Amino acid sequence: MANQKHPYDYWTDERIIEESKKYKTPIEFKINAPTAYKKANEKKLIKGMT
Protein backbone atom coordinates (compact mmCIF):
# COMPACT_ATOMS: atom_id res chain seq x y z
CA MET A 1 0.00 0.00 0.00
CA ALA A 2 1.38 3.39 -0.96
CA ASN A 3 1.90 5.99 1.73
CA GLN A 4 -0.48 8.85 1.08
CA LYS A 5 0.08 12.25 2.60
CA HIS A 6 -2.94 14.40 3.26
CA PRO A 7 -2.92 18.06 4.19
CA TYR A 8 -3.32 19.01 7.84
CA ASP A 9 -6.97 18.77 8.93
CA TYR A 10 -7.85 16.52 5.99
CA TRP A 11 -9.70 14.03 8.19
CA THR A 12 -13.03 15.71 8.82
CA ASP A 13 -15.83 13.78 10.51
CA GLU A 14 -17.49 13.18 7.13
CA ARG A 15 -14.28 11.88 5.52
CA ILE A 16 -13.59 9.58 8.46
CA ILE A 17 -17.08 8.11 8.26
CA GLU A 18 -16.81 7.63 4.48
CA GLU A 19 -13.42 5.93 4.87
CA SER A 20 -14.73 3.63 7.61
CA LYS A 21 -17.55 2.42 5.33
CA LYS A 22 -14.94 0.71 3.13
CA TYR A 23 -14.20 -1.84 5.88
CA LYS A 24 -16.30 -4.53 7.51
CA THR A 25 -14.69 -4.49 10.96
CA PRO A 26 -12.94 -1.93 13.16
CA ILE A 27 -9.75 -4.02 12.95
CA GLU A 28 -9.79 -3.82 9.14
CA PHE A 29 -10.30 -0.08 9.42
CA LYS A 30 -7.38 0.24 11.84
CA ILE A 31 -5.02 -1.81 9.68
CA ASN A 32 -5.90 -0.23 6.34
CA ALA A 33 -6.47 3.39 7.39
CA PRO A 34 -4.50 3.93 10.60
CA THR A 35 -4.55 7.72 10.53
CA ALA A 36 -8.29 7.90 9.89
CA TYR A 37 -8.81 5.34 12.68
CA LYS A 38 -6.65 7.38 15.05
CA LYS A 39 -8.59 10.56 14.24
CA ALA A 40 -11.89 8.70 14.71
CA ASN A 41 -10.73 7.66 18.18
CA GLU A 42 -9.63 11.19 19.03
CA LYS A 43 -12.99 12.60 17.92
CA LYS A 44 -14.97 9.82 19.68
CA LEU A 45 -16.51 8.62 16.41
CA ILE A 46 -15.57 4.96 16.79
CA LYS A 47 -18.49 4.14 19.10
CA GLY A 48 -20.97 5.32 16.49
CA MET A 49 -19.31 3.29 13.74
CA THR A 50 -19.27 -0.12 15.39
All heavy atoms as a GROMACS GRO file, in nm:
protein
  421
    1MET      N    1   0.085  -0.118   0.000
    1MET     CA    2   0.000   0.000   0.000
    1MET      C    3   0.089   0.124   0.000
    1MET      O    4   0.182   0.135   0.079
    1MET     CB    5  -0.091  -0.003   0.121
    1MET     CG    6  -0.176   0.121   0.134
    1MET     SD    7  -0.284   0.109   0.277
    1MET     CE    8  -0.438   0.113   0.193
    2ALA      N    9   0.060   0.217  -0.086
    2ALA     CA   10   0.138   0.339  -0.096
    2ALA      C   11   0.107   0.432   0.021
    2ALA      O   12  -0.006   0.439   0.067
    2ALA     CB   13   0.108   0.410  -0.227
    3ASN      N   14   0.208   0.501   0.066
    3ASN     CA   15   0.190   0.599   0.173
    3ASN      C   16   0.132   0.726   0.114
    3ASN      O   17   0.193   0.788   0.029
    3ASN     CB   18   0.324   0.630   0.238
    3ASN     CG   19   0.331   0.589   0.382
    3ASN    OD1   20   0.232   0.550   0.440
    3ASN    ND2   21   0.449   0.599   0.439
    4GLN      N   22   0.015   0.763   0.156
    4GLN     CA   23  -0.048   0.885   0.108
    4GLN      C   24  -0.033   0.993   0.214
    4GLN      O   25  -0.051   0.968   0.332
    4GLN     CB   26  -0.197   0.863   0.082
    4GLN     CG   27  -0.225   0.772  -0.032
    4GLN     CD   28  -0.376   0.754  -0.052
    4GLN    OE1   29  -0.454   0.791   0.033
    4GLN    NE2   30  -0.412   0.698  -0.164
    5LYS      N   31  -0.001   1.112   0.168
    5LYS     CA   32   0.008   1.225   0.260
    5LYS      C   33  -0.109   1.318   0.232
    5LYS      O   34  -0.133   1.356   0.119
    5LYS     CB   35   0.139   1.297   0.240
    5LYS     CG   36   0.256   1.210   0.276
    5LYS     CD   37   0.368   1.289   0.330
    5LYS     CE   38   0.476   1.192   0.372
    5LYS     NZ   39   0.560   1.244   0.471
    6HIS      N   40  -0.180   1.349   0.336
    6HIS     CA   41  -0.294   1.440   0.326
    6HIS      C   42  -0.259   1.570   0.396
    6HIS      O   43  -0.182   1.570   0.492
    6HIS     CB   44  -0.418   1.378   0.391
    6HIS     CG   45  -0.464   1.253   0.324
    6HIS    ND1   46  -0.521   1.252   0.199
    6HIS    CD2   47  -0.461   1.124   0.364
    6HIS    CE1   48  -0.552   1.128   0.166
    6HIS    NE2   49  -0.516   1.048   0.263
    7PRO      N   50  -0.318   1.678   0.351
    7PRO     CA   51  -0.292   1.806   0.419
    7PRO      C   52  -0.344   1.802   0.564
    7PRO      O   53  -0.432   1.724   0.598
    7PRO     CB   54  -0.371   1.908   0.338
    7PRO     CG   55  -0.445   1.835   0.235
    7PRO     CD   56  -0.408   1.692   0.240
    8TYR      N   57  -0.288   1.889   0.645
    8TYR     CA   58  -0.332   1.902   0.784
    8TYR      C   59  -0.482   1.928   0.787
    8TYR      O   60  -0.534   2.003   0.707
    8TYR     CB   61  -0.255   2.017   0.851
    8TYR     CG   62  -0.286   2.030   0.997
    8TYR    CD1   63  -0.231   1.942   1.089
    8TYR    CD2   64  -0.371   2.129   1.044
    8TYR    CE1   65  -0.258   1.953   1.224
    8TYR    CE2   66  -0.399   2.141   1.178
    8TYR     CZ   67  -0.343   2.053   1.267
    8TYR     OH   68  -0.371   2.064   1.401
    9ASP      N   69  -0.551   1.866   0.877
    9ASP     CA   70  -0.697   1.876   0.893
    9ASP      C   71  -0.775   1.814   0.779
    9ASP      O   72  -0.890   1.850   0.754
    9ASP     CB   73  -0.741   2.022   0.912
    9ASP     CG   74  -0.718   2.070   1.054
    9ASP    OD1   75  -0.698   1.984   1.143
    9ASP    OD2   76  -0.722   2.191   1.077
   10TYR      N   77  -0.716   1.721   0.707
   10TYR     CA   78  -0.785   1.652   0.599
   10TYR      C   79  -0.898   1.566   0.654
   10TYR      O   80  -1.004   1.559   0.595
   10TYR     CB   81  -0.685   1.563   0.522
   10TYR     CG   82  -0.751   1.478   0.417
   10TYR    CD1   83  -0.781   1.530   0.292
   10TYR    CD2   84  -0.783   1.344   0.442
   10TYR    CE1   85  -0.841   1.453   0.195
   10TYR    CE2   86  -0.843   1.266   0.345
   10TYR     CZ   87  -0.871   1.321   0.222
   10TYR     OH   88  -0.931   1.244   0.126
   11TRP      N   89  -0.874   1.500   0.766
   11TRP     CA   90  -0.970   1.403   0.819
   11TRP      C   91  -1.082   1.473   0.896
   11TRP      O   92  -1.079   1.486   1.016
   11TRP     CB   93  -0.901   1.299   0.905
   11TRP     CG   94  -0.815   1.208   0.824
   11TRP    CD1   95  -0.680   1.201   0.823
   11TRP    CD2   96  -0.860   1.112   0.728
   11TRP    NE1   97  -0.638   1.107   0.734
   11TRP    CE2   98  -0.746   1.051   0.673
   11TRP    CE3   99  -0.986   1.072   0.682
   11TRP    CZ2  100  -0.754   0.952   0.576
   11TRP    CZ3  101  -0.993   0.974   0.585
   11TRP    CH2  102  -0.879   0.915   0.532
   12THR      N  103  -1.182   1.516   0.822
   12THR     CA  104  -1.303   1.571   0.882
   12THR      C  105  -1.391   1.455   0.927
   12THR      O  106  -1.368   1.339   0.888
   12THR     CB  107  -1.381   1.657   0.781
   12THR    OG1  108  -1.422   1.573   0.673
   12THR    CG2  109  -1.296   1.773   0.730
   13ASP      N  110  -1.492   1.484   1.006
   13ASP     CA  111  -1.583   1.378   1.051
   13ASP      C  112  -1.644   1.305   0.932
   13ASP      O  113  -1.653   1.182   0.932
   13ASP     CB  114  -1.695   1.437   1.138
   13ASP     CG  115  -1.643   1.490   1.271
   13ASP    OD1  116  -1.522   1.476   1.300
   13ASP    OD2  117  -1.725   1.545   1.346
   14GLU      N  118  -1.684   1.379   0.830
   14GLU     CA  119  -1.749   1.318   0.713
   14GLU      C  120  -1.652   1.226   0.638
   14GLU      O  121  -1.689   1.117   0.597
   14GLU     CB  122  -1.801   1.426   0.618
   14GLU     CG  123  -1.914   1.510   0.676
   14GLU     CD  124  -1.867   1.621   0.770
   14GLU    OE1  125  -1.749   1.662   0.764
   14GLU    OE2  126  -1.948   1.665   0.852
   15ARG      N  127  -1.527   1.270   0.623
   15ARG     CA  128  -1.428   1.188   0.552
   15ARG      C  129  -1.395   1.062   0.631
   15ARG      O  130  -1.375   0.956   0.573
   15ARG     CB  131  -1.302   1.269   0.526
   15ARG     CG  132  -1.318   1.367   0.413
   15ARG     CD  133  -1.188   1.435   0.382
   15ARG     NE  134  -1.202   1.519   0.265
   15ARG     CZ  135  -1.139   1.632   0.246
   15ARG    NH1  136  -1.055   1.677   0.338
   15ARG    NH2  137  -1.156   1.702   0.136
   16ILE      N  138  -1.387   1.075   0.762
   16ILE     CA  139  -1.359   0.958   0.846
   16ILE      C  140  -1.471   0.856   0.832
   16ILE      O  141  -1.446   0.737   0.815
   16ILE     CB  142  -1.343   1.000   0.994
   16ILE    CG1  143  -1.216   1.083   1.011
   16ILE    CG2  144  -1.340   0.878   1.086
   16ILE    CD1  145  -1.204   1.152   1.146
   17ILE      N  146  -1.594   0.902   0.838
   17ILE     CA  147  -1.708   0.811   0.826
   17ILE      C  148  -1.710   0.744   0.689
   17ILE      O  149  -1.732   0.623   0.678
   17ILE     CB  150  -1.840   0.886   0.855
   17ILE    CG1  151  -1.843   0.925   1.004
   17ILE    CG2  152  -1.961   0.803   0.817
   17ILE    CD1  153  -1.948   1.027   1.040
   18GLU      N  154  -1.685   0.820   0.583
   18GLU     CA  155  -1.681   0.763   0.448
   18GLU      C  156  -1.570   0.660   0.436
   18GLU      O  157  -1.589   0.554   0.377
   18GLU     CB  158  -1.662   0.872   0.342
   18GLU     CG  159  -1.787   0.951   0.315
   18GLU     CD  160  -1.905   0.865   0.272
   18GLU    OE1  161  -1.889   0.782   0.179
   18GLU    OE2  162  -2.014   0.879   0.331
   19GLU      N  163  -1.454   0.688   0.492
   19GLU     CA  164  -1.342   0.593   0.488
   19GLU      C  165  -1.376   0.466   0.564
   19GLU      O  166  -1.347   0.356   0.520
   19GLU     CB  167  -1.216   0.658   0.545
   19GLU     CG  168  -1.093   0.571   0.539
   19GLU     CD  169  -1.041   0.544   0.399
   19GLU    OE1  170  -1.071   0.621   0.307
   19GLU    OE2  171  -0.969   0.443   0.383
   20SER      N  172  -1.441   0.480   0.678
   20SER     CA  173  -1.474   0.363   0.761
   20SER      C  174  -1.573   0.270   0.692
   20SER      O  175  -1.572   0.150   0.716
   20SER     CB  176  -1.528   0.407   0.896
   20SER     OG  177  -1.659   0.459   0.884
   21LYS      N  178  -1.656   0.324   0.604
   21LYS     CA  179  -1.755   0.242   0.533
   21LYS      C  180  -1.692   0.142   0.437
   21LYS      O  181  -1.756   0.047   0.396
   21LYS     CB  182  -1.852   0.332   0.457
   21LYS     CG  183  -1.946   0.408   0.547
   21LYS     CD  184  -2.037   0.499   0.467
   21LYS     CE  185  -2.129   0.579   0.556
   21LYS     NZ  186  -2.214   0.672   0.478
   22LYS      N  187  -1.565   0.160   0.405
   22LYS     CA  188  -1.494   0.071   0.313
   22LYS      C  189  -1.458  -0.062   0.380
   22LYS      O  190  -1.420  -0.156   0.312
   22LYS     CB  191  -1.365   0.136   0.263
   22LYS     CG  192  -1.386   0.262   0.182
   22LYS     CD  193  -1.252   0.320   0.142
   22LYS     CE  194  -1.267   0.451   0.069
   22LYS     NZ  195  -1.134   0.512   0.038
   23TYR      N  196  -1.467  -0.068   0.512
   23TYR     CA  197  -1.420  -0.184   0.588
   23TYR      C  198  -1.533  -0.247   0.668
   23TYR      O  199  -1.623  -0.178   0.714
   23TYR     CB  200  -1.305  -0.141   0.681
   23TYR     CG  201  -1.199  -0.064   0.605
   23TYR    CD1  202  -1.188   0.074   0.619
   23TYR    CD2  203  -1.115  -0.128   0.516
   23TYR    CE1  204  -1.094   0.146   0.547
   23TYR    CE2  205  -1.020  -0.057   0.442
   23TYR     CZ  206  -1.010   0.080   0.458
   23TYR     OH  207  -0.919   0.151   0.386
   24LYS      N  208  -1.524  -0.379   0.683
   24LYS     CA  209  -1.630  -0.453   0.751
   24LYS      C  210  -1.615  -0.452   0.903
   24LYS      O  211  -1.714  -0.462   0.974
   24LYS     CB  212  -1.632  -0.598   0.702
   24LYS     CG  213  -1.674  -0.610   0.559
   24LYS     CD  214  -1.675  -0.755   0.515
   24LYS     CE  215  -1.714  -0.764   0.368
   24LYS     NZ  216  -1.711  -0.901   0.320
   25THR      N  217  -1.493  -0.444   0.951
   25THR     CA  218  -1.469  -0.449   1.096
   25THR      C  219  -1.379  -0.333   1.139
   25THR      O  220  -1.304  -0.279   1.058
   25THR     CB  221  -1.401  -0.580   1.137
   25THR    OG1  222  -1.270  -0.584   1.079
   25THR    CG2  223  -1.480  -0.702   1.092
   26PRO      N  224  -1.384  -0.298   1.266
   26PRO     CA  225  -1.294  -0.193   1.316
   26PRO      C  226  -1.146  -0.230   1.300
   26PRO      O  227  -1.063  -0.144   1.274
   26PRO     CB  228  -1.330  -0.181   1.464
   26PRO     CG  229  -1.469  -0.232   1.474
   26PRO     CD  230  -1.481  -0.338   1.368
   27ILE      N  231  -1.114  -0.358   1.310
   27ILE     CA  232  -0.975  -0.402   1.295
   27ILE      C  233  -0.928  -0.378   1.152
   27ILE      O  234  -0.817  -0.331   1.130
   27ILE     CB  235  -0.959  -0.550   1.335
   27ILE    CG1  236  -0.996  -0.570   1.482
   27ILE    CG2  237  -0.818  -0.599   1.307
   27ILE    CD1  238  -0.912  -0.493   1.582
   28GLU      N  239  -1.012  -0.410   1.054
   28GLU     CA  240  -0.979  -0.382   0.914
   28GLU      C  241  -0.956  -0.233   0.894
   28GLU      O  242  -0.863  -0.192   0.823
   28GLU     CB  243  -1.094  -0.425   0.821
   28GLU     CG  244  -1.087  -0.564   0.769
   28GLU     CD  245  -1.198  -0.588   0.668
   28GLU    OE1  246  -1.204  -0.516   0.566
   28GLU    OE2  247  -1.276  -0.681   0.690
   29PHE      N  248  -1.042  -0.153   0.951
   29PHE     CA  249  -1.030  -0.008   0.942
   29PHE      C  250  -0.896   0.038   1.000
   29PHE      O  251  -0.823   0.115   0.938
   29PHE     CB  252  -1.149   0.056   1.014
   29PHE     CG  253  -1.154   0.207   1.011
   29PHE    CD1  254  -1.108   0.280   0.903
   29PHE    CD2  255  -1.209   0.275   1.119
   29PHE    CE1  256  -1.116   0.420   0.903
   29PHE    CE2  257  -1.217   0.414   1.119
   29PHE     CZ  258  -1.170   0.486   1.012
   30LYS      N  259  -0.862  -0.014   1.117
   30LYS     CA  260  -0.738   0.024   1.184
   30LYS      C  261  -0.615  -0.015   1.103
   30LYS      O  262  -0.521   0.064   1.090
   30LYS     CB  263  -0.732  -0.040   1.322
   30LYS     CG  264  -0.613   0.000   1.403
   30LYS     CD  265  -0.617  -0.062   1.541
   30LYS     CE  266  -0.499  -0.016   1.624
   30LYS     NZ  267  -0.505  -0.072   1.760
   31ILE      N  268  -0.617  -0.132   1.044
   31ILE     CA  269  -0.502  -0.181   0.968
   31ILE      C  270  -0.486  -0.105   0.836
   31ILE      O  271  -0.375  -0.068   0.798
   31ILE     CB  272  -0.516  -0.332   0.941
   31ILE    CG1  273  -0.498  -0.409   1.073
   31ILE    CG2  274  -0.414  -0.379   0.837
   31ILE    CD1  275  -0.535  -0.556   1.064
   32ASN      N  276  -0.596  -0.081   0.768
   32ASN     CA  277  -0.590  -0.023   0.634
   32ASN      C  278  -0.593   0.129   0.629
   32ASN      O  279  -0.553   0.189   0.529
   32ASN     CB  280  -0.703  -0.080   0.548
   32ASN     CG  281  -0.684  -0.227   0.523
   32ASN    OD1  282  -0.585  -0.268   0.465
   32ASN    ND2  283  -0.778  -0.307   0.570
   33ALA      N  284  -0.642   0.193   0.734
   33ALA     CA  285  -0.647   0.339   0.738
   33ALA      C  286  -0.612   0.386   0.880
   33ALA      O  287  -0.696   0.440   0.952
   33ALA     CB  288  -0.786   0.387   0.698
   34PRO      N  289  -0.487   0.365   0.921
   34PRO     CA  290  -0.450   0.393   1.060
   34PRO      C  291  -0.468   0.538   1.103
   34PRO      O  292  -0.507   0.564   1.217
   34PRO     CB  293  -0.304   0.349   1.070
   34PRO     CG  294  -0.255   0.345   0.930
   34PRO     CD  295  -0.374   0.314   0.843
   35THR      N  296  -0.440   0.631   1.014
   35THR     CA  297  -0.455   0.772   1.053
   35THR      C  298  -0.602   0.809   1.070
   35THR      O  299  -0.639   0.876   1.166
   35THR     CB  300  -0.388   0.864   0.949
   35THR    OG1  301  -0.252   0.824   0.934
   35THR    CG2  302  -0.393   1.010   0.994
   36ALA      N  303  -0.685   0.763   0.978
   36ALA     CA  304  -0.829   0.790   0.989
   36ALA      C  305  -0.884   0.725   1.117
   36ALA      O  306  -0.965   0.784   1.188
   36ALA     CB  307  -0.903   0.737   0.867
   37TYR      N  308  -0.838   0.604   1.146
   37TYR     CA  309  -0.881   0.534   1.268
   37TYR      C  310  -0.839   0.612   1.392
   37TYR      O  311  -0.918   0.632   1.485
   37TYR     CB  312  -0.821   0.394   1.271
   37TYR     CG  313  -0.865   0.311   1.388
   37TYR    CD1  314  -0.984   0.238   1.384
   37TYR    CD2  315  -0.791   0.306   1.506
   37TYR    CE1  316  -1.027   0.162   1.492
   37TYR    CE2  317  -0.833   0.232   1.614
   37TYR     CZ  318  -0.950   0.160   1.607
   37TYR     OH  319  -0.993   0.085   1.714
   38LYS      N  320  -0.715   0.661   1.391
   38LYS     CA  321  -0.665   0.738   1.505
   38LYS      C  322  -0.749   0.865   1.525
   38LYS      O  323  -0.787   0.898   1.637
   38LYS     CB  324  -0.518   0.775   1.482
   38LYS     CG  325  -0.458   0.856   1.593
   38LYS     CD  326  -0.314   0.892   1.562
   38LYS     CE  327  -0.262   0.987   1.668
   38LYS     NZ  328  -0.130   1.038   1.635
   39LYS      N  329  -0.778   0.934   1.416
   39LYS     CA  330  -0.859   1.056   1.424
   39LYS      C  331  -1.001   1.023   1.471
   39LYS      O  332  -1.060   1.099   1.548
   39LYS     CB  333  -0.864   1.127   1.289
   39LYS     CG  334  -0.732   1.182   1.245
   39LYS     CD  335  -0.687   1.295   1.334
   39LYS     CE  336  -0.556   1.354   1.288
   39LYS     NZ  337  -0.505   1.458   1.374
   40ALA      N  338  -1.055   0.911   1.426
   40ALA     CA  339  -1.189   0.870   1.471
   40ALA      C  340  -1.190   0.847   1.622
   40ALA      O  341  -1.285   0.885   1.690
   40ALA     CB  342  -1.232   0.744   1.396
   41ASN      N  343  -1.084   0.786   1.673
   41ASN     CA  344  -1.073   0.766   1.818
   41ASN      C  345  -1.063   0.899   1.891
   41ASN      O  346  -1.129   0.919   1.993
   41ASN     CB  347  -0.952   0.681   1.852
   41ASN     CG  348  -0.985   0.535   1.864
   41ASN    OD1  349  -1.097   0.498   1.895
   41ASN    ND2  350  -0.887   0.452   1.838
   42GLU      N  351  -0.981   0.989   1.839
   42GLU     CA  352  -0.964   1.119   1.903
   42GLU      C  353  -1.095   1.198   1.907
   42GLU      O  354  -1.122   1.268   2.004
   42GLU     CB  355  -0.859   1.201   1.827
   42GLU     CG  356  -0.718   1.152   1.844
   42GLU     CD  357  -0.618   1.224   1.755
   42GLU    OE1  358  -0.658   1.318   1.681
   42GLU    OE2  359  -0.501   1.185   1.757
   43LYS      N  360  -1.174   1.185   1.801
   43LYS     CA  361  -1.299   1.260   1.792
   43LYS      C  362  -1.419   1.182   1.849
   43LYS      O  363  -1.531   1.225   1.837
   43LYS     CB  364  -1.327   1.296   1.645
   43LYS     CG  365  -1.226   1.390   1.588
   43LYS     CD  366  -1.259   1.422   1.445
   43LYS     CE  367  -1.163   1.526   1.390
   43LYS     NZ  368  -1.222   1.600   1.281
   44LYS      N  369  -1.392   1.065   1.907
   44LYS     CA  370  -1.497   0.982   1.968
   44LYS      C  371  -1.603   0.936   1.867
   44LYS      O  372  -1.720   0.925   1.900
   44LYS     CB  373  -1.565   1.055   2.084
   44LYS     CG  374  -1.472   1.117   2.185
   44LYS     CD  375  -1.416   1.016   2.280
   44LYS     CE  376  -1.342   1.082   2.395
   44LYS     NZ  377  -1.203   1.058   2.400
   45LEU      N  378  -1.559   0.908   1.744
   45LEU     CA  379  -1.651   0.862   1.641
   45LEU      C  380  -1.659   0.710   1.632
   45LEU      O  381  -1.750   0.656   1.573
   45LEU     CB  382  -1.608   0.916   1.503
   45LEU     CG  383  -1.611   1.067   1.487
   45LEU    CD1  384  -1.550   1.105   1.353
   45LEU    CD2  385  -1.752   1.120   1.498
   46ILE      N  386  -1.564   0.642   1.690
   46ILE     CA  387  -1.557   0.496   1.679
   46ILE      C  388  -1.682   0.429   1.736
   46ILE      O  389  -1.735   0.337   1.677
   46ILE     CB  390  -1.430   0.441   1.751
   46ILE    CG1  391  -1.306   0.480   1.672
   46ILE    CG2  392  -1.435   0.292   1.771
   46ILE    CD1  393  -1.290   0.414   1.538
   47LYS      N  394  -1.731   0.475   1.848
   47LYS     CA  395  -1.849   0.414   1.910
   47LYS      C  396  -1.969   0.416   1.817
   47LYS      O  397  -2.044   0.322   1.812
   47LYS     CB  398  -1.883   0.483   2.042
   47LYS     CG  399  -1.784   0.457   2.151
   47LYS     CD  400  -1.822   0.524   2.279
   47LYS     CE  401  -1.720   0.499   2.387
   47LYS     NZ  402  -1.752   0.563   2.513
   48GLY      N  403  -1.986   0.521   1.742
   48GLY     CA  404  -2.097   0.532   1.649
   48GLY      C  405  -2.080   0.447   1.525
   48GLY      O  406  -2.178   0.414   1.458
   49MET      N  407  -1.959   0.408   1.494
   49MET     CA  408  -1.931   0.329   1.374
   49MET      C  409  -1.950   0.180   1.396
   49MET      O  410  -1.982   0.109   1.303
   49MET     CB  411  -1.788   0.354   1.327
   49MET     CG  412  -1.764   0.489   1.272
   49MET     SD  413  -1.592   0.497   1.224
   49MET     CE  414  -1.570   0.672   1.222
   50THR      N  415  -1.925   0.133   1.516
   50THR     CA  416  -1.927  -0.012   1.538
   50THR      C  417  -2.064  -0.062   1.574
   50THR      O  418  -2.151   0.012   1.613
   50THR     CB  419  -1.828  -0.050   1.652
   50THR    OG1  420  -1.860   0.024   1.768
   50THR    CG2  421  -1.686  -0.024   1.608
   0.00000   0.00000   0.00000
